[in-house]
């Protein structure tokens, strides 16, 4: 006997903002369900794009499991009228999770597992994949928006100057509480000011008593520019070495300033 189809959910909500020659488009929807959305299941002979979100994600990603909360239809897309775009979404972010991670994450998982020998969940987490869903995704480029080397940096001090906010949004992509033993979260924020637009794509990880990690990709395009500056950084530290209150390392918007820099990449996205 086949299970009844899940109730039809409202379509995604979209918002667009024009800034000079750029179009900023935000799409937001509900959390992806934990069961196939098609009565009787998706036909496995179908192309992934024609399957429901869950079956499409499972087929494309091939991860042993998915985060508890995945916003499959959420996205931020920035397009230039001359062609080309950069997009942030959950599927592309999860594609960058290491399916065969055997170094850092597993080493930390072992320490975490030993400290929780009586915890059933802890006995399951050490697998041949990054169970923290850490991603080094930097945005999906399309068309003639191409990356080139650059030494030009984003002026963060300038961005701290109070300006009118013309447009702002926060888009959640995925999140998992690691069975109440930490948090892994992927979110992208965008704000538009008279002087330019600024984007922060962030993956935040906290494994209690073990590690805090923040992977950030920042984008900035000043008014009148046909390029976007892009900076990507990875910061992390063992919790035992963080001399801050727990409220600090549980706040991704604050703790990154207390974490040592591990890697950094700087480039410029140019319309060609």
C-alpha positions as CSV (number, residue, x, y, z in Angstrom):
1,X,0.0,0.0,0.0
2,X,1.5,3.3,-1.1
3,X,1.7,6.2,1.4
4,X,-0.4,9.3,0.7
5,X,1.2,12.2,-1.1
6,X,2.4,15.0,1.2
7,X,0.3,18.2,1.1
8,X,1.1,20.6,-1.6
9,X,3.3,23.4,-0.3
10,X,3.4,27.0,-1.5
11,X,5.8,28.0,-4.2
12,X,9.1,29.7,-3.4
13,X,9.1,33.4,-2.7
14,X,11.3,35.6,-4.8
15,X,12.6,39.1,-4.4
16,X,14.8,41.1,-6.8
17,X,16.8,44.3,-6.5
18,X,18.5,46.2,-9.3
19,X,21.8,47.9,-8.5
20,X,23.4,49.6,-11.5
21,X,24.0,46.8,-14.0
22,X,23.6,44.0,-11.4
23,X,20.4,42.1,-10.5
24,X,20.3,40.6,-7.1
25,X,17.7,37.8,-6.8
26,X,16.7,36.0,-3.6
27,X,14.6,32.9,-3.6
28,X,13.3,31.5,-0.3
29,X,11.2,28.5,0.5
30,X,10.4,25.8,3.1
31,X,12.7,23.1,4.5
32,X,13.1,20.1,2.2
33,X,11.0,17.1,3.4
34,X,12.5,13.9,4.7
35,X,10.5,11.7,2.4
36,X,10.0,11.6,-1.4
37,X,7.4,14.1,-2.5
38,X,6.1,11.8,-5.3
39,X,3.4,9.3,-4.4
40,X,5.0,5.9,-4.9
41,X,8.5,7.4,-5.2
42,X,10.4,9.1,-8.0
43,X,11.1,7.1,-11.1
44,X,14.8,6.3,-11.0
45,X,15.0,6.4,-14.8
46,X,14.2,10.1,-14.7
47,X,16.9,12.8,-15.0
48,X,17.8,14.2,-11.6
49,X,16.3,17.6,-12.5
50,X,12.9,15.9,-12.9
51,X,12.9,14.2,-9.5
52,X,11.7,15.7,-6.2
53,X,14.2,17.6,-4.2
54,X,15.1,14.8,-1.8
55,X,15.6,12.2,-4.5
56,X,17.6,14.7,-6.6
57,X,19.9,15.6,-3.7
58,X,20.5,12.0,-2.8
59,X,21.2,11.0,-6.4
60,X,23.6,13.9,-7.1
61,X,25.4,14.1,-3.8
62,X,25.8,10.4,-2.8
63,X,26.4,11.4,0.8
64,X,25.7,8.8,3.5
65,X,23.2,11.3,5.0
66,X,22.0,14.9,4.5
67,X,21.8,17.7,7.1
68,X,18.6,17.7,9.2
69,X,17.5,20.9,7.6
70,X,18.1,21.6,3.9
71,X,16.5,24.5,2.1
72,X,16.7,23.0,-1.3
73,X,15.0,25.9,-3.2
74,X,16.7,28.7,-1.4
75,X,19.3,30.7,-3.3
76,X,21.0,34.0,-3.9
77,X,21.9,34.9,-7.5
78,X,23.8,38.0,-8.6
79,X,23.7,38.6,-12.4
80,X,25.2,41.2,-14.6
81,X,23.3,42.6,-17.6
82,X,26.3,41.9,-19.8
83,X,26.0,38.2,-19.0
84,X,27.3,36.0,-16.2
85,X,26.3,35.3,-12.7
86,X,27.3,33.9,-9.3
87,X,24.9,31.8,-7.3
88,X,24.8,30.4,-3.8
89,X,22.5,27.4,-3.1
90,X,22.5,24.3,-0.9
91,X,23.1,21.8,-3.6
92,X,26.3,23.4,-4.9
93,X,27.5,24.0,-1.3
94,X,26.9,20.3,-0.3
95,X,28.7,19.2,-3.5
96,X,31.9,20.6,-1.9
97,X,31.6,18.4,1.2
98,X,34.4,15.9,1.2
99,X,32.9,12.5,0.6
100,X,36.2,10.8,1.5
101,X,37.5,13.0,4.3
102,X,40.1,11.2,6.4
103,X,42.1,13.9,7.9
104,X,41.0,16.8,10.1
105,X,37.4,16.0,10.6
106,X,38.0,12.3,11.4
107,X,40.8,13.2,13.8
108,X,38.6,15.6,15.7
109,X,35.7,13.1,15.5
110,X,38.0,10.5,17.2
111,X,38.7,12.9,20.1
112,X,35.1,13.7,20.3
113,X,34.1,10.1,20.2
114,X,36.5,9.1,23.0
115,X,35.1,11.9,25.2
116,X,31.6,10.6,24.6
117,X,32.1,6.8,24.8
118,X,28.6,6.4,26.2
119,X,26.9,8.5,23.6
120,X,25.2,6.3,20.9
121,X,25.4,9.1,18.3
122,X,29.1,9.5,18.9
123,X,29.7,5.9,17.9
124,X,28.2,6.5,14.5
125,X,29.8,9.7,13.4
126,X,33.3,8.5,12.3
127,X,32.6,7.6,8.7
128,X,34.6,8.0,5.5
129,X,33.0,11.4,4.8
130,X,32.9,14.8,6.4
131,X,30.0,14.3,8.9
132,X,30.2,18.0,9.8
133,X,29.2,19.0,6.3
134,X,32.0,21.6,6.1
135,X,32.1,23.2,2.7
136,X,34.7,25.3,0.9
137,X,32.1,26.4,-1.7
138,X,32.8,30.0,-3.1
139,X,29.8,30.4,-5.3
140,X,28.8,28.9,-8.6
141,X,30.0,31.0,-11.6
142,X,28.1,30.9,-14.9
143,X,28.4,32.6,-18.2
144,X,31.0,35.3,-18.8
145,X,31.6,36.2,-15.1
146,X,35.1,34.8,-14.7
147,X,37.6,34.8,-11.8
148,X,41.0,36.4,-12.2
149,X,43.9,37.0,-9.8
150,X,43.9,40.2,-7.9
151,X,45.6,41.9,-5.0
152,X,42.8,44.4,-4.4
153,X,41.1,43.9,-1.1
154,X,37.6,44.6,0.3
155,X,37.8,47.6,2.6
156,X,36.0,46.3,5.7
157,X,36.5,49.5,7.6
158,X,34.6,51.3,4.8
159,X,31.8,48.8,5.1
160,X,31.5,49.6,8.8
161,X,30.5,53.2,8.0
162,X,26.8,53.6,8.6
163,X,24.8,53.9,5.4
164,X,21.3,53.6,4.3
165,X,20.4,49.9,3.6
166,X,18.6,49.8,0.3
167,X,18.1,46.0,0.3
168,X,18.9,43.2,2.8
169,X,18.2,39.5,3.1
170,X,19.5,36.4,4.8
171,X,19.1,33.1,3.1
172,X,19.6,29.8,5.0
173,X,20.9,26.9,2.9
174,X,21.3,24.1,5.4
175,X,21.8,23.4,9.1
176,X,22.3,20.4,11.5
177,X,22.7,20.3,15.2
178,X,24.8,17.1,15.2
179,X,22.3,15.5,17.6
180,X,22.6,18.4,20.1
181,X,26.4,18.0,20.2
182,X,27.2,21.1,18.2
183,X,26.1,23.0,15.1
184,X,26.9,23.2,11.4
185,X,25.2,25.9,9.5
186,X,25.4,27.4,6.0
187,X,23.9,30.8,5.3
188,X,24.3,33.7,2.9
189,X,23.6,37.4,3.6
190,X,23.3,40.3,1.2
191,X,23.0,44.0,1.7
192,X,22.9,46.8,-0.8
193,X,24.0,50.4,0.2
194,X,24.3,53.5,-2.0
195,X,28.1,52.8,-2.3
196,X,27.9,49.2,-3.3
197,X,26.6,45.7,-2.5
198,X,28.2,43.3,0.0
199,X,27.6,39.5,0.4
200,X,28.8,37.1,3.1
201,X,28.5,33.4,2.5
202,X,29.4,31.5,5.7
203,X,29.8,28.0,6.9
204,X,30.0,27.8,10.6
205,X,30.9,24.7,12.6
206,X,31.0,24.0,16.3
207,X,31.7,20.6,17.7
208,X,31.2,20.9,21.4
209,X,34.5,20.6,23.4
210,X,36.4,20.1,20.2
211,X,36.5,22.8,17.5
212,X,35.1,26.0,16.1
213,X,35.5,26.7,12.4
214,X,34.3,29.5,10.1
215,X,34.6,29.4,6.4
216,X,33.7,32.8,4.8
217,X,33.4,34.1,1.3
218,X,32.9,37.8,1.0
219,X,31.8,39.6,-2.2
220,X,31.9,43.4,-2.7
221,X,31.1,45.5,-5.8
222,X,31.4,49.3,-5.5
223,X,28.9,51.5,-7.3
224,X,29.5,51.7,-11.0
225,X,31.8,48.7,-11.1
226,X,31.5,45.8,-13.6
227,X,33.4,43.5,-11.3
228,X,33.1,41.9,-7.8
229,X,35.9,41.5,-5.3
230,X,35.9,38.1,-3.7
231,X,37.8,37.0,-0.6
232,X,37.6,33.5,0.9
233,X,39.0,32.7,4.3
234,X,39.0,29.6,6.6
235,X,39.5,30.2,10.4
236,X,39.5,27.6,13.1
237,X,40.7,26.8,16.6
238,X,40.2,24.0,19.2
239,X,37.7,25.1,21.8
240,X,40.3,24.4,24.5
241,X,42.4,27.2,23.1
242,X,39.7,29.8,22.8
243,X,39.9,32.2,25.7
244,X,36.3,33.5,25.2
245,X,33.0,32.9,26.8
246,X,30.8,30.1,25.4
247,X,28.3,32.7,24.2
248,X,31.0,34.1,21.9
249,X,32.0,30.8,20.1
250,X,28.3,29.9,19.7
251,X,27.8,33.2,17.7
252,X,29.1,32.8,14.2
253,X,28.9,36.6,13.6
254,X,31.3,37.2,16.5
255,X,33.6,34.2,17.0
256,X,35.3,34.5,13.5
257,X,37.1,37.6,14.8
258,X,38.7,35.4,17.6
259,X,39.8,32.5,15.3
260,X,43.3,32.3,13.7
261,X,43.4,32.5,9.9
262,X,44.3,29.1,8.3
263,X,43.9,29.8,4.6
264,X,42.9,32.8,2.4
265,X,42.1,33.3,-1.3
266,X,41.6,36.7,-3.0
267,X,40.4,37.2,-6.6
268,X,38.2,39.4,-8.7
269,X,35.1,38.3,-10.7
270,X,35.1,40.2,-14.0
271,X,32.5,40.4,-16.8
272,X,34.4,39.5,-20.0
